[in-house]
């Protein structure tokens, strides 16, 4: 058996044992959360977000006693989303309990408390989205869901062997990249906000072609041009769009280009500053590949006229990218710090 020497909040040196159960439970919660995000994306992509008009009940039934025979059409997806959300909430409570029982680090316990608060707020936001019928709440609901997922990835990391043995600390080459990757994370949140606004405005195809925009780099949005665009959309039984909605989609595309540049620069610098086999190379190159795949999924969403599976895959990949960027940033800031502990025989 092995342990780690750390200092508690009073500076007293104590032995911290590995926390495999917390680590495993965190993996389970993170997996369930990602599934929940995917189902939530399907709810929005299929346009069935208000299939169940009441909350916390489901058509007057206790949510957990709603008859399976009534799970039809959009109700199936919306009700499944609610039940999965309840399950994630319960798992988060179990994770917090395991953390308090098994992990001596007070700051890790605080992260578990934050996770419980986040999943509680997330549930309330989901309910308010239904009862108040406010699309704007859906934007915050989306951002918090992906932040919660990122927090779970951090909990997985800090209860894992690599972190406990100090492998994430005191790496000057990696630490030099932290501000660049942080910029990528900030831009990722910008993309989340814009994408969620687009989805909840119900105008995901304000621009119907890619990589051009109505045949141009910057489309015309004069009253005459908009009238022509909306006449064509009406012929295809599509809702009209405004200049603001078109510019919102342009901002999302521009954000993707800037983010891709940041990620490519990160990869180039990582390769130039670290030896072959260094973890930073692998992480930065993985980031590049994931961003390119995300751009392709966005293009497929447009080319397929916003097919629900394509749109959901684009959203799910976005969640993975956000979680990865959160974890990447966390690890690089750890690399700028001295080890919190060193491994010794217990």
Secondary structure, DSSP 8 states (H G I E B T S, - for coil): -EEEEEE-TTS-EEEEE--HHHHHHHHHHHHHHHHHHHHHHHHHHTT-TTSS-SSSSBTTB-GGG--GGG--THHHHHHHHHHHHHHHHHHHHHHHHHHHHH---HHHHHHHHHHHHHHHHHHHHHHHHHHS--HHHHHHHHHHHHHHHHHHHHHHHHTSHHHHTTTTS--HHHHTTHHHHHHHHHHHHHHHHHHHHHHHTT-TTSS-SSSSBTTBSS---SHHHHHHHHHHHHHTT-----HHHHHHHHHHHHHHHHHHHHHHHHHHHHHHHS-TT-HHHHHHHHHHHHHHHHHHHHHHHHHTTS-HHHHHHHHHHHHHHHHHHHHHHHHHHHHTS--S-EEEE-
